[in-house]
């Protein structure tokens, strides 16, 4: 699994001009699932995500986690994180999991993050989504677990 984690002041997902989900201060996370991923990666990534100390404390140092600030998370599935652009001009997505595998893992990941008491917003799996965010920092981190 691959996560692109962005610290945000706010973020939202819209599908067909309808607001699906929105959050205030917290994390917008793009979630990529590969064809070799299993449920074993989910627990580690969820725990790492909610405890990642990337929010500023009173001294301006990144010492606080999502749990510390009582932030929210918007989780958006994104198979294109597994694009292979090494040959030609058109990326291939052979490393991305098929939707029948990826969607249950995405849903399980959302549940695991929520288990920590974090409010979780979701995108719509497989939909053409419009994602808006106000990046805070900017702070963008990639988390992976093979």
N, C-alpha and C positions, 0 to 999 in steps of 0.2 A: 504494500500500500504506500501511496505517496500523498502527503498533505502539503498544500501551499497555504501557510498560515499568515494572515494579515491582521495586524492590530488595527481596529477601526473605532471611530466615534459613533458611526452608525452604518448599517448596510441593509439592503433589501433585495428581494427577488420578485420579478414580475413575469407572468406568463400570459400572453395574449391580452396585454393591457390590464391584467388583473393582478393586484398585489397579493402575492402568495404568502410571504413571510417577511418580517423585518425585525431588526434588533437595534438596540442602542449600544453603548460602550461594550466592547468585547472583541470577538474574533470572527472574521469571515474565513472559512476554511474550504478550499477547493479539494475535493476528495477523489483521488484516482485509484482505481482498483485494477491490478494486473491479473493476467490469466493464471498466475501461480499463487495468488493470495488465498489465504484460508482464514478461518475464524481466529486462529491463534495470534495473529498480529493485532487484532482489534483491542484487546485489553491493554496491551502495552502502549499502543498509540493513544488511546483515550486517556489513560492515566498521565502520560507524558504531556498531552495537550492541555489538560486542565491545570496541571501543576507547573507549566513552563513559565518561568519568571521573566516576563517581557513587558510588564506594566511598571510605570515609574512610581517610586515611593515619594515621601515628602521631601527628599533630598535630590530628586530628579534622577535617581539611579534605577535601573531595571531590576527590581528586587521583588516585585509582587506578581502573583499568578492570577489567572482568571478567577479562581476560587477566592483569593484574597480580596479582590475588588468586587466580587459578586457580579461579574460580567456575564454576558450572554454570548451564544455561539450561533452562527448561521452556517450550516453545513450544506455544501452544494456539490453534487456529483459531477465529475468532469473526466471523461475517458480520455480526452486529448492530452492529459498529463503523461500518457504513455505513448505519445507519438514518436516514431522513429524517423528522423529527418536526415539520416546519414547518406542516403542515396537518392538521387533525383531531386525533383522540386516538389513532389507531392508526398506528404508524410504518410506512412502506413501506421496502422493502429493494431497490428497483430499481437502486440504485448498486452493490450487492454483486454480485460475480462469481458466475456459475452454477457449481455444484460441479464440472462437467467442466473448467472453466477454473481455478477456485480451487485444487482439490486438487493438481494437478501443480505449481503455483506455490508452494504451501505446502510441499510435499515438497522442492522445489528450494531454498527458503529454509532449511529445516532442514539440508540437506546443505551449503549454503554456510556457515552458522554453524559446523557441525562441522568444516569445512575448516580453521578457525583453531585447532583442537586443543581446542575446548571440548566438554565432555560435554553432549549435548543430549537432553533428555527431551521426549516428544511426547504430545499428547492424541490422541484418536481423531477424525479428521475427520468431521464431520457427526453425531457421537454426542451424546446428552444426557449431558454431563459434569458431575461435581461437582468443583469446583476449590477446594482449600484452600490458604491461604498464611498465613505470618507475615510481614507487611510490616515491613521494617526501615527505620525513619526516622520516618514513612513517606516514601519517595521514589517518586514516580510521574511519568513523563515520557512525552509523546506524540511519536513520530517518524513523519514522513510523507515520502513521496517520490512526486511526481506523474510 
